[in-house]
Amino acid sequence: MKTNILRCEKCGKYTLKKSCSGCGTDTISPIPPKYSPEDKYARFRRSEKRKQFEERGWL
């Protein structure tokens, strides 16, 4: 059985469970998505990132 390691978004602890044993929040995969030169969604991802930067006042 293959199991990937997961990371807690809140406290940063690593675990194999779907929720953190320390704080109880959901865990995410720390592994980035695979790179593809034919990225179909790059335009949308960049526009969302730009909106987030503008909301935070970084741009």
C-alpha positions as CSV (number, residue, x, y, z in Angstrom):
1,M,0.0,0.0,0.0
2,K,1.5,3.3,-1.1
3,T,1.0,6.3,1.2
4,N,2.1,9.8,0.6
5,I,3.3,12.1,3.4
6,L,1.0,15.1,4.1
7,R,1.6,18.4,5.7
8,C,-0.7,20.4,8.0
9,E,-1.6,23.9,6.6
10,K,-1.9,25.5,10.0
11,C,1.0,24.2,12.2
12,G,3.3,22.7,9.5
13,K,3.6,19.2,11.0
14,Y,4.0,16.2,8.7
15,T,1.7,13.2,9.0
16,L,0.2,10.3,7.0
17,K,-3.4,11.1,8.1
18,K,-6.0,13.2,6.4
19,S,-6.2,15.6,9.4
20,C,-3.5,16.8,11.7
21,S,-3.3,15.1,15.1
22,G,-2.0,18.3,16.8
23,C,-4.5,20.9,15.7
24,G,-7.2,18.9,13.8
25,T,-7.1,20.9,10.5
26,D,-6.9,19.2,7.1
27,T,-3.6,18.3,5.6
28,I,-2.3,18.9,2.1
29,S,0.2,17.2,-0.1
30,P,3.6,19.1,0.0
31,I,4.5,17.8,-3.4
32,P,4.1,20.4,-6.2
33,P,2.1,19.5,-9.3
34,K,4.0,18.0,-12.3
35,Y,5.5,20.6,-14.7
36,S,4.1,20.6,-18.2
37,P,5.4,22.9,-21.0
38,E,1.9,22.9,-22.5
39,D,0.2,24.4,-19.4
40,K,-3.4,24.9,-20.3
41,Y,-4.3,26.8,-17.1
42,A,-1.3,29.1,-16.8
43,R,-3.2,32.2,-17.9
44,F,-5.9,31.6,-15.2
45,R,-3.4,30.8,-12.5
46,R,-1.4,34.0,-13.2
47,S,-4.5,36.1,-13.2
48,E,-5.6,34.7,-9.8
49,K,-2.1,35.2,-8.4
50,R,-2.1,38.8,-9.6
51,K,-5.5,39.4,-8.0
52,Q,-4.2,38.0,-4.7
53,F,-1.1,40.2,-4.8
54,E,-3.2,43.3,-5.6
55,E,-5.5,42.5,-2.6
56,R,-2.5,42.3,-0.3
57,G,-1.0,45.5,-1.7
58,W,2.1,43.9,-3.1
59,L,1.5,45.3,-6.6
